[in-house]
């Protein structure tokens, strides 16, 4: 019955619980439409912005892929394309990202997505003891070890931020 109890969470937290991965939940109150959203989330959590990562979905040569980058930088689409084995990448349309992930903008988590997509995590995460990612709902972040995120998403790592 433990899985039933966990189902009150998001798909991301349900996955982490099922996989017995240590994680923390961190609520915050920042409007997803606020300028400098990532920096505001880091400030609301009281953590260095370098530890907070955003999840972006891009179209790489006609296939969707997930990029996880620190909120302190921008996604380098050319680097993502190379890391994902493609030639050209653009950010996916909001509706495509939401439909594929099962999450809404401002709450897209790299974990527990509806469709499993190739995932690339910026290499800067590898040097951190823990990182923060969306828990799959606006206003809620997960802290976890980067190695756990990489393992659970079968991600590769590359320098994909500017």
N, C-alpha and C positions, 0 to 999 in steps of 0.2 A: 504493500500500500504506500510505500515511501514515494514511488513515482507519482501517485495520485496527488500527494501533498505538494510535490515539486511542480505539478502541472499548474498550480496557481501562479507561477512565475511566468517568465517569457520563455520562448523556445531556447534562447541562449542559456538561461539559468537552469532550465530543465536538463539540457545537454551536460552542463558542467556538473550538476548534481548526479546524474546518471553515470558519468565517467569518474566520479569521486575526485574531482579536481578542486583544490583549495582556491577559494575566491572570496572577495568581499563585495558587498553591495553598497553603493554610495549615492543617495538621492541628492539632487540639486534643483535649484529653481532658476532657470535661465530660459528666456524665450528663444525658440529655434530660429526666429527671424532676426535676432539681435546681430548687429555687426560685430565681428571678432568673437563669434560664438565660442570657439574652442578655448580662447584665452579666458573668456568669462566663466566657462565651465571649470577650468583649472583653478581660477581664483575662488570660485564658489566651493570647490572641494578642498582648497588650501594645499594644493600640490604643485610642483613645478610643471609648467606647461609642456616641457619636453617629455613628460610621462603620459600625457593625454593624447590619444590617437583617434583620428576620425576614419570612418569607413566610407569609401567611395566605390561606386560601381561604374566601370568603364566598358565601352565597346571596343574590343581589340580585334580588328579585322573581321567584324561581323559576329564575334562571340563575346559574351559578357565575362568580365573578370572583376575580382574584388581587389582593391588596393587599401592597405591600412598604413596611414602616414601620420606623423606627429602633427598636432594642430599648429605647431610653430612654423610649419612650412607649407608649401603648395605641392600638389601632385605633379610630378614631371611625367607627362603623358608619353613622351618618346621613350623614357627609361622604362616605364611600365610596359609599353609595347614590346621592347626588347626582352624584358624579364619574363613576359608571358609568351614569348616565342612568336611575336607578330611584328608587323611593320608599322602599323598606324593605330593610334588609340584616341578616342574622344570620350568625354564623360557621357554616360548613358542618360537618356531621357529620364526624368523623374518617375514617370509612370512605369517605365520598363524596370527601373531599379526597385521600385516598391513592389511590383508584381513578382519579380524574380526572387526577391529576398523575403517577402512576406512582412516586411516592416515599413514604417513610414519615415519620410525624410526627417532627420533630426533624431532618429531612433534606430537607424540601421546598424545592426551588429554583424560582425563577421561570423559569429557563431549562430548555429541553429537556423540558417537560412532555408527557405522553402526549396530552392534548387542549389545543389552544391556546385560552386563555381571555382575555377582556378583562382587561387589567392596568392597575393604577393604582399609581404609585410616589409616595411622599410627596415633596412639593416640596423638603424639606430636602436630599435627595440631590443636587439640581442644583447646590448650592454647594460640593460636595466634589470634591477632585481624584480620589479613588477611594473606593470603598465596599466593604464585605464582605457577601456573601450566601452562603447555603448552596450547596455544590457538588453537592448531591443525594445526600449520604451523611452520616449522623451522624458528627461528628468531623472534618469537612473544610469549610473555607470557601474561597470564591473572592474575590480582590480584583480589581476592574475599574473602569473609568471609568463613572460613572453614565450618560453619553450612550450608551455601548455597550449597557448593560442596557436602556435605554429604546428604543433602535433595534431590538434583537433581539426584544423582546417586543411591539413596536408599542404601548408603554404611553403613557398620558397621565400628567400629573403634577398633583397637587392636594394641598392640606393635608388629610390624612386621619388625622392622629394627634392625640391629646389630650395 
